[in-house]
C-alpha cells in the first residue's frame, strides 16, 4: 500500500513511517524541511520525501498521487510567525482534504487531541476540533484518533521532563488541584493507526486513545526521576504562574519547556474526553504501562538544558 504521512518527521509521524516502511508499505513523507530525522528515515526502503507543507494544495496533490491513504499527523502546539493554528490546523487540513479527493485517496486518518472541542477558550483545542470537523465532512472514509498524552523515544514529554530534572531539583505541578493524565505509549498509537490502514478498521469513526493507567502528573514526574536517579521536590504552583512561564519559554527557548497550549492541557487534565467519540475495540485498547522499562526506553541521553536550547537575543527580540 502507498501511504502519505503529513508531519512525517514528527514524533508520531516518524514512528509510524518507520513501522510502515519496515512492514513493506511505500511511504510518502510530507515534511516542511530536511533535517537529521528525515535523513535517518530516508535510508529505509520504499520511503519517499516530499519537502512541502500543508499550505499548497497542488503540491499536496502531486505528492499524494497514487496513494491509497493519508495519515494526517501535522500540527503545532504554539504559534510561530505565519505558522498559526488557523493556517496549520484548519486551512492545512482543508487543503489536505482537497488534494486527497483530487488524488483519489480512499482513506484519511487523523491524529487529534483527546479534549479538542469547540468554544473552550483554547485556540489549540478549538482549531484541532475544527480540523476534525473538516475530516468528518470530507466524504472520504476517515478515522480520527483523539489521543491523550503520547510518550516514547523522541517525544516532548520524556525529553523535556528529563532535561528539566537534570537541570533543576524542583518541579512545580500545574494548579493547586492537580489533574490526572493517562500517558499512552507511541507503540500503541502506531498499532492503532496501522490497524486502521491495513485492515480498514475504525471506518468513519472518531475514537478515544488513552493509556491504561490514570495518575497525577506529579506521579509521572516521580517515576521519571526515579529512573534517571534524580531527587526532586514537587510542589503545587498556580495555573496563572505556569501561563507566565509558558509565555516566557515560548519566547526564550527553541523548543519551550512548556507552551501555553500545554499549560491549558495540563490544567484541565488529559484523562477524560472533551467531545463525543467512541471507545476502541477491546483488542486495540492500549495496554502498555508507564513503567520503569518503558520510561528507560524512551529517555534521551541524560543532560541538563544548555545554551543550545535557548534562542539568541536577536531571535528573542524578533518575537517580542
Secondary structure, DSSP 8 states (H G I E B T S, - for coil): -EEEEETTTSHHHHHHHHHHHHTT-EEEEEESS--HHHHHHHTSTTEEEEE--SS-HHHHHHHHTT-SEEEE----SS-BTTB-HIIIIIIHHHHHHHHHHHHT--EEEEEEETT--SSSS-HHHHHHHHHHHHHHTSSSEEEEEEE--EESTT-SHHHHHHHHHHH-SEEEEESSS--EE--EEHHHHHHHHHHHHHS--STTEEEEE--S--EEHHHHHHHHHHHHT---EEEEE-HHHHHHHHHHHHHHBSS-SS-HHHHHHHHH-BSS-SS--B---GGGS------HHHHHHH--------GGGB--HHHHHHH-
